[in-house]
């Protein structure tokens, strides 16, 4: 996964989930993908949280894959 380099075609979160190929492993699309690519952390959380909340329950795990300041985004989903 690249941080500051050029994007590698076919290497992304959606492809990783497809390769895992398990019924209980889901790729959750942001509700507005343009918000997640702008780098504004509050916009990213707003775009991702509704879909995550809709699917996550009990002892489920949430993996947020990314580079750069993605850890700041992940903090917004701690329960």
PDB file of N, CA, C and O in Angstrom:
ATOM      1  N   UNK A   1       0.855  -1.176   0.000  1.00  0.00           N
ATOM      2  CA  UNK A   1       0.000   0.000   0.000  1.00  0.00           C
ATOM      3  C   UNK A   1       0.887   1.220   0.000  1.00  0.00           C
ATOM      4  O   UNK A   1       1.770   1.337   0.849  1.00  0.00           O
ATOM      5  N   UNK A   2       0.678   2.126  -0.921  1.00  0.00           N
ATOM      6  CA  UNK A   2       1.564   3.277  -1.076  1.00  0.00           C
ATOM      7  C   UNK A   2       1.076   4.478  -0.272  1.00  0.00           C
ATOM      8  O   UNK A   2      -0.125   4.672  -0.086  1.00  0.00           O
ATOM      9  N   UNK A   3       2.020   5.271   0.195  1.00  0.00           N
ATOM     10  CA  UNK A   3       1.663   6.477   0.937  1.00  0.00           C
ATOM     11  C   UNK A   3       1.879   7.712   0.071  1.00  0.00           C
ATOM     12  O   UNK A   3       0.946   8.474  -0.182  1.00  0.00           O
ATOM     13  N   UNK A   4       3.083   7.900  -0.370  1.00  0.00           N
ATOM     14  CA  UNK A   4       3.380   9.103  -1.154  1.00  0.00           C
ATOM     15  C   UNK A   4       3.796   8.773  -2.579  1.00  0.00           C
ATOM     16  O   UNK A   4       4.145   9.667  -3.349  1.00  0.00           O
ATOM     17  N   UNK A   5       3.761   7.517  -2.926  1.00  0.00           N
ATOM     18  CA  UNK A   5       4.141   7.084  -4.266  1.00  0.00           C
ATOM     19  C   UNK A   5       2.917   7.028  -5.160  1.00  0.00           C
ATOM     20  O   UNK A   5       1.789   7.245  -4.718  1.00  0.00           O
ATOM     21  N   UNK A   6       3.165   6.735  -6.419  1.00  0.00           N
ATOM     22  CA  UNK A   6       2.073   6.605  -7.375  1.00  0.00           C
ATOM     23  C   UNK A   6       1.229   5.374  -7.043  1.00  0.00           C
ATOM     24  O   UNK A   6       1.762   4.333  -6.659  1.00  0.00           O
ATOM     25  N   UNK A   7      -0.089   5.501  -7.193  1.00  0.00           N
ATOM     26  CA  UNK A   7      -1.023   4.402  -6.938  1.00  0.00           C
ATOM     27  C   UNK A   7      -0.696   3.224  -7.850  1.00  0.00           C
ATOM     28  O   UNK A   7      -0.397   3.409  -9.030  1.00  0.00           O
ATOM     29  N   UNK A   8      -0.754   2.016  -7.300  1.00  0.00           N
ATOM     30  CA  UNK A   8      -0.529   0.802  -8.072  1.00  0.00           C
ATOM     31  C   UNK A   8      -1.891   0.250  -8.477  1.00  0.00           C
ATOM     32  O   UNK A   8      -2.673  -0.137  -7.609  1.00  0.00           O
ATOM     33  N   UNK A   9      -2.192   0.204  -9.761  1.00  0.00           N
ATOM     34  CA  UNK A   9      -3.500  -0.294 -10.215  1.00  0.00           C
ATOM     35  C   UNK A   9      -3.794  -1.698  -9.678  1.00  0.00           C
ATOM     36  O   UNK A   9      -2.943  -2.586  -9.723  1.00  0.00           O
ATOM     37  N   UNK A  10      -5.008  -1.877  -9.172  1.00  0.00           N
ATOM     38  CA  UNK A  10      -5.422  -3.182  -8.667  1.00  0.00           C
ATOM     39  C   UNK A  10      -5.005  -3.474  -7.242  1.00  0.00           C
ATOM     40  O   UNK A  10      -5.369  -4.516  -6.697  1.00  0.00           O
ATOM     41  N   UNK A  11      -4.251  -2.578  -6.624  1.00  0.00           N
ATOM     42  CA  UNK A  11      -3.823  -2.766  -5.234  1.00  0.00           C
ATOM     43  C   UNK A  11      -4.577  -1.752  -4.379  1.00  0.00           C
ATOM     44  O   UNK A  11      -4.223  -0.574  -4.329  1.00  0.00           O
ATOM     45  N   UNK A  12      -5.625  -2.233  -3.707  1.00  0.00           N
ATOM     46  CA  UNK A  12      -6.417  -1.368  -2.850  1.00  0.00           C
ATOM     47  C   UNK A  12      -7.206  -2.234  -1.865  1.00  0.00           C
ATOM     48  O   UNK A  12      -7.148  -3.463  -1.922  1.00  0.00           O
ATOM     49  N   UNK A  13      -7.927  -1.593  -0.980  1.00  0.00           N
ATOM     50  CA  UNK A  13      -8.683  -2.307   0.054  1.00  0.00           C
ATOM     51  C   UNK A  13      -9.730  -3.241  -0.540  1.00  0.00           C
ATOM     52  O   UNK A  13      -9.915  -4.362  -0.066  1.00  0.00           O
ATOM     53  N   UNK A  14     -10.404  -2.778  -1.568  1.00  0.00           N
ATOM     54  CA  UNK A  14     -11.462  -3.586  -2.187  1.00  0.00           C
ATOM     55  C   UNK A  14     -10.862  -4.874  -2.784  1.00  0.00           C
ATOM     56  O   UNK A  14     -11.448  -5.948  -2.647  1.00  0.00           O
ATOM     57  N   UNK A  15      -9.723  -4.769  -3.431  1.00  0.00           N
ATOM     58  CA  UNK A  15      -9.060  -5.944  -4.006  1.00  0.00           C
ATOM     59  C   UNK A  15      -8.599  -6.909  -2.917  1.00  0.00           C
ATOM     60  O   UNK A  15      -8.669  -8.125  -3.095  1.00  0.00           O
ATOM     61  N   UNK A  16      -8.130  -6.372  -1.794  1.00  0.00           N
ATOM     62  CA  UNK A  16      -7.679  -7.212  -0.689  1.00  0.00           C
ATOM     63  C   UNK A  16      -8.843  -8.047  -0.152  1.00  0.00           C
ATOM     64  O   UNK A  16      -8.685  -9.242   0.095  1.00  0.00           O
ATOM     65  N   UNK A  17     -10.003  -7.429   0.029  1.00  0.00           N
ATOM     66  CA  UNK A  17     -11.179  -8.149   0.520  1.00  0.00           C
ATOM     67  C   UNK A  17     -11.597  -9.229  -0.480  1.00  0.00           C
ATOM     68  O   UNK A  17     -11.972 -10.334  -0.089  1.00  0.00           O
ATOM     69  N   UNK A  18     -11.528  -8.904  -1.756  1.00  0.00           N
ATOM     70  CA  UNK A  18     -11.878  -9.887  -2.794  1.00  0.00           C
ATOM     71  C   UNK A  18     -10.943 -11.094  -2.729  1.00  0.00           C
ATOM     72  O   UNK A  18     -11.391 -12.233  -2.865  1.00  0.00           O
ATOM     73  N   UNK A  19      -9.653 -10.853  -2.524  1.00  0.00           N
ATOM     74  CA  UNK A  19      -8.667 -11.938  -2.431  1.00  0.00           C
ATOM     75  C   UNK A  19      -8.866 -12.793  -1.181  1.00  0.00           C
ATOM     76  O   UNK A  19      -8.634 -14.002  -1.219  1.00  0.00           O
ATOM     77  N   UNK A  20      -9.288 -12.188  -0.090  1.00  0.00           N
ATOM     78  CA  UNK A  20      -9.550 -12.944   1.139  1.00  0.00           C
ATOM     79  C   UNK A  20     -10.674 -13.940   0.887  1.00  0.00           C
ATOM     80  O   UNK A  20     -10.638 -15.067   1.381  1.00  0.00           O
ATOM     81  N   UNK A  21     -11.674 -13.518   0.113  1.00  0.00           N
ATOM     82  CA  UNK A  21     -12.729 -14.403  -0.385  1.00  0.00           C
ATOM     83  C   UNK A  21     -13.442 -15.183   0.723  1.00  0.00           C
ATOM     84  O   UNK A  21     -13.583 -16.403   0.644  1.00  0.00           O
ATOM     85  N   UNK A  22     -13.882 -14.475   1.740  1.00  0.00           N
ATOM     86  CA  UNK A  22     -14.656 -15.078   2.836  1.00  0.00           C
ATOM     87  C   UNK A  22     -15.981 -14.343   2.955  1.00  0.00           C
ATOM     88  O   UNK A  22     -16.033 -13.119   2.831  1.00  0.00           O
ATOM     89  N   UNK A  23     -17.041 -15.084   3.194  1.00  0.00           N
ATOM     90  CA  UNK A  23     -18.388 -14.522   3.276  1.00  0.00           C
ATOM     91  C   UNK A  23     -18.520 -13.443   4.348  1.00  0.00           C
ATOM     92  O   UNK A  23     -19.256 -12.473   4.170  1.00  0.00           O
ATOM     93  N   UNK A  24     -17.812 -13.613   5.448  1.00  0.00           N
ATOM     94  CA  UNK A  24     -17.953 -12.677   6.563  1.00  0.00           C
ATOM     95  C   UNK A  24     -16.925 -11.538   6.543  1.00  0.00           C
ATOM     96  O   UNK A  24     -16.811 -10.800   7.522  1.00  0.00           O
ATOM     97  N   UNK A  25     -16.185 -11.387   5.456  1.00  0.00           N
ATOM     98  CA  UNK A  25     -15.245 -10.278   5.303  1.00  0.00           C
ATOM     99  C   UNK A  25     -15.839  -9.338   4.260  1.00  0.00           C
ATOM    100  O   UNK A  25     -16.012  -9.717   3.101  1.00  0.00           O
ATOM    101  N   UNK A  26     -16.149  -8.113   4.674  1.00  0.00           N
ATOM    102  CA  UNK A  26     -16.830  -7.161   3.807  1.00  0.00           C
ATOM    103  C   UNK A  26     -15.965  -5.950   3.511  1.00  0.00           C
ATOM    104  O   UNK A  26     -15.185  -5.502   4.351  1.00  0.00           O
ATOM    105  N   UNK A  27     -16.115  -5.436   2.319  1.00  0.00           N
ATOM    106  CA  UNK A  27     -15.552  -4.124   1.986  1.00  0.00           C
ATOM    107  C   UNK A  27     -16.701  -3.130   2.123  1.00  0.00           C
ATOM    108  O   UNK A  27     -17.717  -3.259   1.441  1.00  0.00           O
ATOM    109  N   UNK A  28     -16.548  -2.155   2.986  1.00  0.00           N
ATOM    110  CA  UNK A  28     -17.601  -1.169   3.210  1.00  0.00           C
ATOM    111  C   UNK A  28     -17.226   0.126   2.501  1.00  0.00           C
ATOM    112  O   UNK A  28     -16.277   0.816   2.874  1.00  0.00           O
ATOM    113  N   UNK A  29     -17.985   0.424   1.493  1.00  0.00           N
ATOM    114  CA  UNK A  29     -17.762   1.610   0.666  1.00  0.00           C
ATOM    115  C   UNK A  29     -18.131   2.871   1.447  1.00  0.00           C
ATOM    116  O   UNK A  29     -19.150   2.886   2.137  1.00  0.00           O
ATOM    117  N   UNK A  30     -17.325   3.925   1.352  1.00  0.00           N
ATOM    118  CA  UNK A  30     -17.726   5.203   1.954  1.00  0.00           C
ATOM    119  C   UNK A  30     -18.988   5.713   1.275  1.00  0.00           C
ATOM    120  O   UNK A  30     -19.201   5.438   0.094  1.00  0.00           O
ATOM    121  N   UNK A  31     -19.839   6.458   2.003  1.00  0.00           N
ATOM    122  CA  UNK A  31     -21.070   6.954   1.393  1.00  0.00           C
ATOM    123  C   UNK A  31     -20.780   8.042   0.358  1.00  0.00           C
ATOM    124  O   UNK A  31     -21.555   8.223  -0.581  1.00  0.00           O
ATOM    125  N   UNK A  32     -19.684   8.758   0.522  1.00  0.00           N
ATOM    126  CA  UNK A  32     -19.264   9.759  -0.464  1.00  0.00           C
ATOM    127  C   UNK A  32     -17.766   9.621  -0.650  1.00  0.00           C
ATOM    128  O   UNK A  32     -16.992  10.119   0.168  1.00  0.00           O
ATOM    129  N   UNK A  33     -17.346   8.950  -1.716  1.00  0.00           N
ATOM    130  CA  UNK A  33     -15.924   8.673  -1.906  1.00  0.00           C
ATOM    131  C   UNK A  33     -15.100   9.933  -2.103  1.00  0.00           C
ATOM    132  O   UNK A  33     -13.912   9.933  -1.778  1.00  0.00           O
ATOM    133  N   UNK A  34     -15.682  11.005  -2.622  1.00  0.00           N
ATOM    134  CA  UNK A  34     -14.902  12.225  -2.804  1.00  0.00           C
ATOM    135  C   UNK A  34     -14.454  12.806  -1.467  1.00  0.00           C
ATOM    136  O   UNK A  34     -13.420  13.473  -1.412  1.00  0.00           O
ATOM    137  N   UNK A  35     -15.198  12.573  -0.392  1.00  0.00           N
ATOM    138  CA  UNK A  35     -14.801  13.089   0.921  1.00  0.00           C
ATOM    139  C   UNK A  35     -13.591  12.362   1.469  1.00  0.00           C
ATOM    140  O   UNK A  35     -12.775  12.964   2.167  1.00  0.00           O
ATOM    141  N   UNK A  36     -13.455  11.068   1.167  1.00  0.00           N
ATOM    142  CA  UNK A  36     -12.358  10.292   1.744  1.00  0.00           C
ATOM    143  C   UNK A  36     -11.024  10.581   1.069  1.00  0.00           C
ATOM    144  O   UNK A  36      -9.977  10.254   1.628  1.00  0.00           O
ATOM    145  N   UNK A  37     -11.031  11.170  -0.092  1.00  0.00           N
ATOM    146  CA  UNK A  37      -9.775  11.398  -0.800  1.00  0.00           C
ATOM    147  C   UNK A  37      -9.208  12.798  -0.588  1.00  0.00           C
ATOM    148  O   UNK A  37      -8.151  13.122  -1.129  1.00  0.00           O
ATOM    149  N   UNK A  38      -9.886  13.623   0.184  1.00  0.00           N
ATOM    150  CA  UNK A  38      -9.456  15.008   0.345  1.00  0.00           C
ATOM    151  C   UNK A  38      -8.524  15.225   1.536  1.00  0.00           C
ATOM    152  O   UNK A  38      -7.930  16.297   1.655  1.00  0.00           O
ATOM    153  N   UNK A  39      -8.381  14.241   2.415  1.00  0.00           N
ATOM    154  CA  UNK A  39      -7.468  14.372   3.536  1.00  0.00           C
ATOM    155  C   UNK A  39      -8.053  15.022   4.772  1.00  0.00           C
ATOM    156  O   UNK A  39      -7.359  15.124   5.783  1.00  0.00           O
ATOM    157  N   UNK A  40      -9.301  15.468   4.735  1.00  0.00           N
ATOM    158  CA  UNK A  40      -9.937  16.069   5.905  1.00  0.00           C
ATOM    159  C   UNK A  40     -10.487  14.942   6.778  1.00  0.00           C
ATOM    160  O   UNK A  40     -11.407  14.233   6.370  1.00  0.00           O
ATOM    161  N   UNK A  41      -9.926  14.774   7.982  1.00  0.00           N
ATOM    162  CA  UNK A  41     -10.269  13.636   8.827  1.00  0.00           C
ATOM    163  C   UNK A  41     -11.728  13.614   9.243  1.00  0.00           C
ATOM    164  O   UNK A  41     -12.330  12.541   9.288  1.00  0.00           O
ATOM    165  N   UNK A  42     -12.318  14.761   9.547  1.00  0.00           N
ATOM    166  CA  UNK A  42     -13.728  14.760   9.958  1.00  0.00           C
ATOM    167  C   UNK A  42     -14.625  14.381   8.776  1.00  0.00           C
ATOM    168  O   UNK A  42     -15.642  13.714   8.969  1.00  0.00           O
ATOM    169  N   UNK A  43     -14.265  14.796   7.559  1.00  0.00           N
ATOM    170  CA  UNK A  43     -15.025  14.395   6.375  1.00  0.00           C
ATOM    171  C   UNK A  43     -14.916  12.901   6.140  1.00  0.00           C
ATOM    172  O   UNK A  43     -15.897  12.256   5.768  1.00  0.00           O
ATOM    173  N   UNK A  44     -13.726  12.342   6.355  1.00  0.00           N
ATOM    174  CA  UNK A  44     -13.527  10.902   6.179  1.00  0.00           C
ATOM    175  C   UNK A  44     -14.413  10.117   7.138  1.00  0.00           C
ATOM    176  O   UNK A  44     -15.075   9.156   6.747  1.00  0.00           O
ATOM    177  N   UNK A  45     -14.414  10.539   8.395  1.00  0.00           N
ATOM    178  CA  UNK A  45     -15.248   9.854   9.393  1.00  0.00           C
ATOM    179  C   UNK A  45     -16.718   9.953   9.023  1.00  0.00           C
ATOM    180  O   UNK A  45     -17.452   8.972   9.134  1.00  0.00           O
ATOM    181  N   UNK A  46     -17.153  11.119   8.587  1.00  0.00           N
ATOM    182  CA  UNK A  46     -18.557  11.308   8.213  1.00  0.00           C
ATOM    183  C   UNK A  46     -18.934  10.430   7.028  1.00  0.00           C
ATOM    184  O   UNK A  46     -20.058   9.933   6.964  1.00  0.00           O
ATOM    185  N   UNK A  47     -18.016  10.232   6.093  1.00  0.00           N
ATOM    186  CA  UNK A  47     -18.293   9.426   4.910  1.00  0.00           C
ATOM    187  C   UNK A  47     -18.292   7.932   5.216  1.00  0.00           C
ATOM    188  O   UNK A  47     -19.016   7.171   4.575  1.00  0.00           O
ATOM    189  N   UNK A  48     -17.501   7.511   6.173  1.00  0.00           N
ATOM    190  CA  UNK A  48     -17.343   6.078   6.470  1.00  0.00           C
ATOM    191  C   UNK A  48     -18.267   5.561   7.565  1.00  0.00           C
ATOM    192  O   UNK A  48     -18.772   4.442   7.475  1.00  0.00           O
ATOM    193  N   UNK A  49     -18.489   6.366   8.594  1.00  0.00           N
ATOM    194  CA  UNK A  49     -19.169   5.896   9.799  1.00  0.00           C
ATOM    195  C   UNK A  49     -20.573   5.315   9.573  1.00  0.00           C
ATOM    196  O   UNK A  49     -20.872   4.271  10.151  1.00  0.00           O
ATOM    197  N   UNK A  50     -21.449   5.927   8.769  1.00  0.00           N
ATOM    198  CA  UNK A  50     -22.790   5.348   8.617  1.00  0.00           C
ATOM    199  C   UNK A  50     -22.783   3.907   8.100  1.00  0.00           C
ATOM    200  O   UNK A  50     -23.533   3.067   8.597  1.00  0.00           O
ATOM    201  N   UNK A  51     -21.955   3.623   7.124  1.00  0.00           N
ATOM    202  CA  UNK A  51     -21.892   2.268   6.580  1.00  0.00           C
ATOM    203  C   UNK A  51     -21.247   1.303   7.565  1.00  0.00           C
ATOM    204  O   UNK A  51     -21.652   0.144   7.651  1.00  0.00           O
ATOM    205  N   UNK A  52     -20.264   1.760   8.297  1.00  0.00           N
ATOM    206  CA  UNK A  52     -19.610   0.914   9.296  1.00  0.00           C
ATOM    207  C   UNK A  52     -20.586   0.593  10.421  1.00  0.00           C
ATOM    208  O   UNK A  52     -20.718  -0.566  10.814  1.00  0.00           O
ATOM    209  N   UNK A  53     -21.266   1.602  10.939  1.00  0.00           N
ATOM    210  CA  UNK A  53     -22.228   1.383  12.029  1.00  0.00           C
ATOM    211  C   UNK A  53     -23.344   0.426  11.611  1.00  0.00           C
ATOM    212  O   UNK A  53     -23.847  -0.342  12.432  1.00  0.00           O
ATOM    213  N   UNK A  54     -23.723   0.473  10.349  1.00  0.00           N
ATOM    214  CA  UNK A  54     -24.793  -0.374   9.825  1.00  0.00           C
ATOM    215  C   UNK A  54     -24.407  -1.860   9.833  1.00  0.00           C
ATOM    216  O   UNK A  54     -25.275  -2.721   9.974  1.00  0.00           O
ATOM    217  N   UNK A  55     -23.120  -2.162   9.682  1.00  0.00           N
ATOM    218  CA  UNK A  55     -22.677  -3.550   9.544  1.00  0.00           C
ATOM    219  C   UNK A  55     -21.973  -4.123  10.772  1.00  0.00           C
ATOM    220  O   UNK A  55     -21.992  -5.338  10.973  1.00  0.00           O
ATOM    221  N   UNK A  56     -21.361  -3.290  11.584  1.00  0.00           N
ATOM    222  CA  UNK A  56     -20.572  -3.776  12.715  1.00  0.00           C
ATOM    223  C   UNK A  56     -21.444  -4.073  13.916  1.00  0.00           C
ATOM    224  O   UNK A  56     -22.329  -3.288  14.258  1.00  0.00           O
ATOM    225  N   UNK A  57     -21.198  -5.201  14.556  1.00  0.00           N
ATOM    226  CA  UNK A  57     -21.936  -5.537  15.774  1.00  0.00           C
ATOM    227  C   UNK A  57     -21.093  -6.465  16.646  1.00  0.00           C
ATOM    228  O   UNK A  57     -20.168  -7.121  16.167  1.00  0.00           O
ATOM    229  N   UNK A  58     -21.427  -6.505  17.916  1.00  0.00           N
ATOM    230  CA  UNK A  58     -20.804  -7.431  18.857  1.00  0.00           C
ATOM    231  C   UNK A  58     -19.296  -7.442  18.831  1.00  0.00           C
ATOM    232  O   UNK A  58     -18.651  -6.423  19.077  1.00  0.00           O
ATOM    233  N   UNK A  59     -18.740  -8.592  18.534  1.00  0.00           N
ATOM    234  CA  UNK A  59     -17.289  -8.796  18.559  1.00  0.00           C
ATOM    235  C   UNK A  59     -16.657  -8.679  17.175  1.00  0.00           C
ATOM    236  O   UNK A  59     -15.583  -9.238  16.949  1.00  0.00           O
ATOM    237  N   UNK A  60     -17.287  -7.974  16.251  1.00  0.00           N
ATOM    238  CA  UNK A  60     -16.732  -7.781  14.917  1.00  0.00           C
ATOM    239  C   UNK A  60     -15.446  -6.963  14.996  1.00  0.00           C
ATOM    240  O   UNK A  60     -15.234  -6.197  15.936  1.00  0.00           O
ATOM    241  N   UNK A  61     -14.610  -7.141  14.006  1.00  0.00           N
ATOM    242  CA  UNK A  61     -13.380  -6.364  13.884  1.00  0.00           C
ATOM    243  C   UNK A  61     -13.508  -5.402  12.722  1.00  0.00           C
ATOM    244  O   UNK A  61     -14.132  -5.716  11.708  1.00  0.00           O
ATOM    245  N   UNK A  62     -12.918  -4.236  12.874  1.00  0.00           N
ATOM    246  CA  UNK A  62     -12.877  -3.241  11.813  1.00  0.00           C
ATOM    247  C   UNK A  62     -11.418  -2.988  11.466  1.00  0.00           C
ATOM    248  O   UNK A  62     -10.625  -2.611  12.329  1.00  0.00           O
ATOM    249  N   UNK A  63     -11.066  -3.197  10.207  1.00  0.00           N
ATOM    250  CA  UNK A  63      -9.722  -2.907   9.729  1.00  0.00           C
ATOM    251  C   UNK A  63      -9.806  -1.724   8.787  1.00  0.00           C
ATOM    252  O   UNK A  63     -10.536  -1.761   7.796  1.00  0.00           O
ATOM    253  N   UNK A  64      -9.065  -0.683   9.092  1.00  0.00           N
ATOM    254  CA  UNK A  64      -9.005   0.487   8.227  1.00  0.00           C
ATOM    255  C   UNK A  64      -7.618   0.491   7.610  1.00  0.00           C
ATOM    256  O   UNK A  64      -6.609   0.607   8.306  1.00  0.00           O
ATOM    257  N   UNK A  65      -7.589   0.363   6.290  1.00  0.00           N
ATOM    258  CA  UNK A  65      -6.328   0.253   5.568  1.00  0.00           C
ATOM    259  C   UNK A  65      -6.028   1.583   4.905  1.00  0.00           C
ATOM    260  O   UNK A  65      -6.887   2.170   4.247  1.00  0.00           O
ATOM    261  N   UNK A  66      -4.817   2.048   5.083  1.00  0.00           N
ATOM    262  CA  UNK A  66      -4.444   3.301   4.453  1.00  0.00           C
ATOM    263  C   UNK A  66      -3.016   3.665   4.764  1.00  0.00           C
ATOM    264  O   UNK A  66      -2.262   2.863   5.314  1.00  0.00           O
ATOM    265  N   UNK A  67      -2.656   4.856   4.415  1.00  0.00           N
ATOM    266  CA  UNK A  67      -1.285   5.322   4.626  1.00  0.00           C
ATOM    267  C   UNK A  67      -1.343   6.753   5.154  1.00  0.00           C
ATOM    268  O   UNK A  67      -2.394   7.395   5.155  1.00  0.00           O
ATOM    269  N   UNK A  68      -0.214   7.222   5.592  1.00  0.00           N
ATOM    270  CA  UNK A  68      -0.145   8.594   6.093  1.00  0.00           C
ATOM    271  C   UNK A  68      -0.814   8.718   7.447  1.00  0.00           C
ATOM    272  O   UNK A  68      -0.482   7.967   8.364  1.00  0.00           O
ATOM    273  N   UNK A  69      -1.747   9.646   7.595  1.00  0.00           N
ATOM    274  CA  UNK A  69      -2.377   9.906   8.892  1.00  0.00           C
ATOM    275  C   UNK A  69      -3.638   9.066   9.102  1.00  0.00           C
ATOM    276  O   UNK A  69      -4.551   9.491   9.809  1.00  0.00           O
ATOM    277  N   UNK A  70      -3.696   7.888   8.501  1.00  0.00           N
ATOM    278  CA  UNK A  70      -4.870   7.018   8.624  1.00  0.00           C
ATOM    279  C   UNK A  70      -5.141   6.653  10.084  1.00  0.00           C
ATOM    280  O   UNK A  70      -6.292   6.419  10.454  1.00  0.00           O
ATOM    281  N   UNK A  71      -4.108   6.603  10.912  1.00  0.00           N
ATOM    282  CA  UNK A  71      -4.314   6.254  12.322  1.00  0.00           C
ATOM    283  C   UNK A  71      -5.205   7.279  13.020  1.00  0.00           C
ATOM    284  O   UNK A  71      -5.944   6.928  13.939  1.00  0.00           O
ATOM    285  N   UNK A  72      -5.145   8.516  12.603  1.00  0.00           N
ATOM    286  CA  UNK A  72      -6.017   9.543  13.178  1.00  0.00           C
ATOM    287  C   UNK A  72      -7.470   9.288  12.781  1.00  0.00           C
ATOM    288  O   UNK A  72      -8.378   9.555  13.567  1.00  0.00           O
ATOM    289  N   UNK A  73      -7.697   8.782  11.590  1.00  0.00           N
ATOM    290  CA  UNK A  73      -9.041   8.436  11.138  1.00  0.00           C
ATOM    291  C   UNK A  73      -9.564   7.243  11.934  1.00  0.00           C
ATOM    292  O   UNK A  73     -10.714   7.234  12.373  1.00  0.00           O
ATOM    293  N   UNK A  74      -8.718   6.249  12.115  1.00  0.00           N
ATOM    294  CA  UNK A  74      -9.109   5.031  12.833  1.00  0.00           C
ATOM    295  C   UNK A  74      -9.542   5.334  14.259  1.00  0.00           C
ATOM    296  O   UNK A  74     -10.452   4.684  14.772  1.00  0.00           O
ATOM    297  N   UNK A  75      -8.916   6.296  14.905  1.00  0.00           N
ATOM    298  CA  UNK A  75      -9.282   6.662  16.280  1.00  0.00           C
ATOM    299  C   UNK A  75     -10.744   7.063  16.398  1.00  0.00           C
ATOM    300  O   UNK A  75     -11.342   6.902  17.462  1.00  0.00           O
ATOM    301  N   UNK A  76     -11.322   7.574  15.341  1.00  0.00           N
ATOM    302  CA  UNK A  76     -12.715   8.014  15.360  1.00  0.00           C
ATOM    303  C   UNK A  76     -13.718   6.874  15.428  1.00  0.00           C
ATOM    304  O   UNK A  76     -14.912   7.111  15.609  1.00  0.00           O
ATOM    305  N   UNK A  77     -13.248   5.637  15.284  1.00  0.00           N
ATOM    306  CA  UNK A  77     -14.148   4.491  15.276  1.00  0.00           C
ATOM    307  C   UNK A  77     -13.998   3.594  16.489  1.00  0.00           C
ATOM    308  O   UNK A  77     -14.620   2.534  16.552  1.00  0.00           O
ATOM    309  N   UNK A  78     -13.184   3.998  17.452  1.00  0.00           N
ATOM    310  CA  UNK A  78     -13.025   3.204  18.674  1.00  0.00           C
ATOM    311  C   UNK A  78     -14.325   3.211  19.465  1.00  0.00           C
ATOM    312  O   UNK A  78     -15.026   4.220  19.531  1.00  0.00           O
ATOM    313  N   UNK A  79     -14.629   2.075  20.058  1.00  0.00           N
ATOM    314  CA  UNK A  79     -15.849   1.988  20.879  1.00  0.00           C
ATOM    315  C   UNK A  79     -15.491   1.803  22.316  1.00  0.00           C
ATOM    316  O   UNK A  79     -16.377   1.707  23.165  1.00  0.00           O
TER     317      UNK A  79
END
